[in-house]
Amino acid sequence: MKRICFFLITLSLCGGRELRAQDAATEERLNKLNGLVQDLLEDKAHQRKQIESLSKEIQSLREQVSNPTGNYASQDDLRTLARKLQEIDEKRVEDYERISKKIEKLEKLGETLASPPPGRSPNPNSSRWTILARAARRRIKVSNTSSRPATRFRPSPRLTKRKASR
């Protein structure tokens, strides 16, 4: 029996070293895993806080979007703007007609000023004669191109249709 006891004691002492070494390695692994689990829990708590703050921000943005700000134009504003634009366009057409009439008057005036009055012989030394001669030369140059600008600024057909419908 002493042999068996001696054998068991030596076996427990020798086998205990291996068990103790395995226990230390296992304990070290457990400590690493505990550290990783703690880090994961902290990250999860941080993410939860971020999600809560983002959800609050989204909720406040939804409230802002649902409330009208009043920076938009109403139907009445658009109607008044359309009326004003129409008035401006009508005034533009009237101005065009008025300007074309004045241009015609100036052309007629230029024709009468270019020819000397009947019964008088023009004095080439007088300053009035030189002014009239220059105007006549200019009139000849201008009269060749006077029809071009008038055709450029014709009122749009849309405006003439509007006036006809009224």
C-alpha positions as a Markdown table, in Angstrom:
| # | Residue | x | y | z |
|---|---|---|---|---|
| 1 | Met | 0.0 | 0.0 | 0.0 |
| 2 | Lys | 2.9 | 2.3 | 0.6 |
| 3 | Arg | 3.9 | 1.8 | -3.0 |
| 4 | Ile | 0.5 | 2.8 | -4.2 |
| 5 | Cys | 0.4 | 5.9 | -2.0 |
| 6 | Phe | 3.9 | 6.8 | -3.0 |
| 7 | Phe | 3.0 | 6.3 | -6.6 |
| 8 | Leu | -0.1 | 8.5 | -6.3 |
| 9 | Ile | 1.7 | 11.2 | -4.5 |
| 10 | Thr | 4.5 | 11.4 | -7.1 |
| 11 | Leu | 1.9 | 11.3 | -9.9 |
| 12 | Ser | -0.1 | 14.1 | -8.3 |
| 13 | Leu | 3.0 | 16.2 | -7.8 |
| 14 | Cys | 4.3 | 15.7 | -11.3 |
| 15 | Gly | 0.9 | 15.9 | -12.9 |
| 16 | Gly | 0.0 | 19.0 | -11.0 |
| 17 | Arg | 2.7 | 21.0 | -12.7 |
| 18 | Glu | 1.2 | 20.3 | -16.1 |
| 19 | Leu | -2.3 | 21.1 | -14.8 |
| 20 | Arg | -0.9 | 24.3 | -13.2 |
| 21 | Ala | 0.7 | 25.3 | -16.5 |
| 22 | Gln | -2.5 | 24.7 | -18.4 |
| 23 | Asp | -4.4 | 26.6 | -15.8 |
| 24 | Ala | -2.1 | 29.6 | -16.2 |
| 25 | Ala | -2.5 | 29.6 | -20.0 |
| 26 | Thr | -6.2 | 29.2 | -19.8 |
| 27 | Glu | -6.4 | 32.0 | -17.2 |
| 28 | Glu | -4.4 | 34.2 | -19.6 |
| 29 | Arg | -6.7 | 33.4 | -22.5 |
| 30 | Leu | -9.7 | 34.1 | -20.3 |
| 31 | Asn | -8.3 | 37.5 | -19.3 |
| 32 | Lys | -7.8 | 38.4 | -23.0 |
| 33 | Leu | -11.3 | 37.4 | -23.8 |
| 34 | Asn | -12.6 | 39.4 | -20.9 |
| 35 | Gly | -10.7 | 42.5 | -22.1 |
| 36 | Leu | -12.1 | 42.0 | -25.6 |
| 37 | Val | -15.7 | 41.6 | -24.3 |
| 38 | Gln | -15.3 | 44.8 | -22.2 |
| 39 | Asp | -14.1 | 46.7 | -25.3 |
| 40 | Leu | -17.1 | 45.4 | -27.3 |
| 41 | Leu | -19.5 | 46.5 | -24.5 |
| 42 | Glu | -18.0 | 50.0 | -24.4 |
| 43 | Asp | -18.2 | 50.3 | -28.2 |
| 44 | Lys | -21.8 | 49.1 | -28.1 |
| 45 | Ala | -22.7 | 51.7 | -25.5 |
| 46 | His | -20.9 | 54.5 | -27.5 |
| 47 | Gln | -22.8 | 53.4 | -30.7 |
| 48 | Arg | -26.1 | 53.4 | -28.7 |
| 49 | Lys | -25.4 | 57.0 | -27.6 |
| 50 | Gln | -24.6 | 58.0 | -31.2 |
| 51 | Ile | -27.8 | 56.4 | -32.5 |
| 52 | Glu | -29.9 | 58.2 | -29.9 |
| 53 | Ser | -28.4 | 61.6 | -30.8 |
| 54 | Leu | -28.9 | 61.0 | -34.5 |
| 55 | Ser | -32.5 | 59.9 | -33.9 |
| 56 | Lys | -33.1 | 63.1 | -32.0 |
| 57 | Glu | -31.6 | 65.2 | -34.8 |
| 58 | Ile | -33.8 | 63.4 | -37.4 |
| 59 | Gln | -36.9 | 64.1 | -35.3 |
| 60 | Ser | -36.1 | 67.8 | -35.1 |
| 61 | Leu | -35.4 | 67.9 | -38.8 |
| 62 | Arg | -38.8 | 66.3 | -39.5 |
| 63 | Glu | -40.5 | 68.9 | -37.3 |
| 64 | Gln | -38.8 | 71.7 | -39.2 |
| 65 | Val | -39.8 | 70.2 | -42.6 |
| 66 | Ser | -43.4 | 69.8 | -41.5 |
| 67 | Asn | -43.7 | 73.4 | -40.5 |
| 68 | Pro | -44.1 | 75.8 | -43.5 |
| 69 | Thr | -41.6 | 78.6 | -43.5 |
| 70 | Gly | -43.6 | 81.0 | -45.6 |
| 71 | Asn | -40.8 | 81.7 | -48.1 |
| 72 | Tyr | -42.8 | 80.5 | -51.0 |
| 73 | Ala | -45.0 | 82.4 | -53.4 |
| 74 | Ser | -48.7 | 82.0 | -53.3 |
| 75 | Gln | -51.1 | 81.9 | -56.3 |
| 76 | Asp | -52.0 | 85.6 | -55.7 |
| 77 | Asp | -48.4 | 86.6 | -55.8 |
| 78 | Leu | -47.9 | 84.8 | -59.1 |
| 79 | Arg | -51.0 | 86.4 | -60.6 |
| 80 | Thr | -49.9 | 89.9 | -59.7 |
| 81 | Leu | -46.5 | 89.1 | -61.1 |
| 82 | Ala | -48.0 | 88.0 | -64.3 |
| 83 | Arg | -50.1 | 91.1 | -64.5 |
| 84 | Lys | -47.1 | 93.3 | -63.9 |
| 85 | Leu | -45.1 | 91.5 | -66.6 |
| 86 | Gln | -47.9 | 91.9 | -69.0 |
| 87 | Glu | -48.1 | 95.7 | -68.3 |
| 88 | Ile | -44.4 | 96.0 | -68.8 |
| 89 | Asp | -44.6 | 94.2 | -72.1 |
| 90 | Glu | -47.4 | 96.4 | -73.2 |
| 91 | Lys | -45.4 | 99.5 | -72.3 |
| 92 | Arg | -42.5 | 98.1 | -74.2 |
| 93 | Val | -44.7 | 97.8 | -77.3 |
| 94 | Glu | -46.0 | 101.3 | -76.9 |
| 95 | Asp | -42.4 | 102.6 | -76.5 |
| 96 | Tyr | -41.5 | 100.8 | -79.7 |
| 97 | Glu | -44.3 | 102.4 | -81.6 |
| 98 | Arg | -43.5 | 105.8 | -80.2 |
| 99 | Ile | -39.9 | 105.5 | -81.1 |
| 100 | Ser | -40.6 | 104.3 | -84.6 |
| 101 | Lys | -42.9 | 107.4 | -85.1 |
| 102 | Lys | -40.2 | 109.7 | -83.9 |
| 103 | Ile | -37.7 | 108.1 | -86.2 |
| 104 | Glu | -40.1 | 108.7 | -89.1 |
| 105 | Lys | -40.5 | 112.3 | -88.1 |
| 106 | Leu | -36.7 | 112.7 | -87.9 |
| 107 | Glu | -36.3 | 111.3 | -91.4 |
| 108 | Lys | -38.9 | 113.7 | -92.8 |
| 109 | Leu | -37.2 | 116.6 | -91.0 |
| 110 | Gly | -33.8 | 115.5 | -92.4 |
| 111 | Glu | -35.3 | 115.5 | -95.9 |
| 112 | Thr | -36.6 | 119.0 | -95.5 |
| 113 | Leu | -33.3 | 120.3 | -93.9 |
| 114 | Ala | -31.2 | 118.7 | -96.6 |
| 115 | Ser | -32.7 | 120.8 | -99.4 |
| 116 | Pro | -32.1 | 124.6 | -99.3 |
| 117 | Pro | -35.2 | 126.8 | -99.2 |
| 118 | Pro | -36.5 | 127.8 | -102.7 |
| 119 | Gly | -35.3 | 131.2 | -104.0 |
| 120 | Arg | -32.2 | 131.3 | -102.0 |
| 121 | Ser | -28.8 | 130.3 | -103.1 |
| 122 | Pro | -26.8 | 128.5 | -100.5 |
| 123 | Asn | -23.8 | 130.3 | -99.1 |
| 124 | Pro | -21.0 | 127.7 | -98.7 |
| 125 | Asn | -19.2 | 129.8 | -96.2 |
| 126 | Ser | -22.1 | 130.0 | -93.7 |
| 127 | Ser | -21.9 | 127.7 | -90.7 |
| 128 | Arg | -25.6 | 126.8 | -91.0 |
| 129 | Trp | -25.0 | 125.6 | -94.6 |
| 130 | Thr | -22.1 | 123.4 | -93.5 |
| 131 | Ile | -24.2 | 121.9 | -90.7 |
| 132 | Leu | -27.1 | 121.2 | -93.1 |
| 133 | Ala | -24.7 | 119.7 | -95.7 |
| 134 | Arg | -23.2 | 117.4 | -93.1 |
| 135 | Ala | -26.7 | 116.4 | -91.9 |
| 136 | Ala | -27.7 | 115.6 | -95.5 |
| 137 | Arg | -24.6 | 113.4 | -95.9 |
| 138 | Arg | -25.3 | 111.6 | -92.7 |
| 139 | Arg | -29.0 | 111.2 | -93.7 |
| 140 | Ile | -28.0 | 109.5 | -96.9 |
| 141 | Lys | -25.8 | 107.1 | -94.9 |
| 142 | Val | -28.4 | 106.6 | -92.3 |
| 143 | Ser | -31.3 | 106.2 | -94.7 |
| 144 | Asn | -29.7 | 103.2 | -96.2 |
| 145 | Thr | -29.7 | 101.4 | -92.9 |
| 146 | Ser | -32.8 | 102.9 | -91.2 |
| 147 | Ser | -35.1 | 100.1 | -92.1 |
| 148 | Arg | -32.9 | 97.5 | -90.4 |
| 149 | Pro | -33.3 | 98.5 | -86.8 |
| 150 | Ala | -37.0 | 98.9 | -87.1 |
| 151 | Thr | -37.4 | 95.3 | -88.2 |
| 152 | Arg | -35.4 | 94.0 | -85.3 |
| 153 | Phe | -37.6 | 95.3 | -82.6 |
| 154 | Arg | -41.0 | 94.2 | -83.7 |
| 155 | Pro | -43.4 | 93.1 | -81.0 |
| 156 | Ser | -43.7 | 89.4 | -80.5 |
| 157 | Pro | -46.7 | 87.7 | -82.2 |
| 158 | Arg | -47.8 | 86.5 | -78.7 |
| 159 | Leu | -48.4 | 90.1 | -77.7 |
| 160 | Thr | -50.4 | 90.9 | -80.7 |
| 161 | Lys | -52.6 | 87.9 | -80.1 |
| 162 | Arg | -53.2 | 89.0 | -76.5 |
| 163 | Lys | -54.3 | 92.5 | -77.6 |
| 164 | Ala | -56.6 | 91.0 | -80.2 |
| 165 | Ser | -58.3 | 88.7 | -77.7 |
| 166 | Arg | -59.1 | 91.6 | -75.4 |
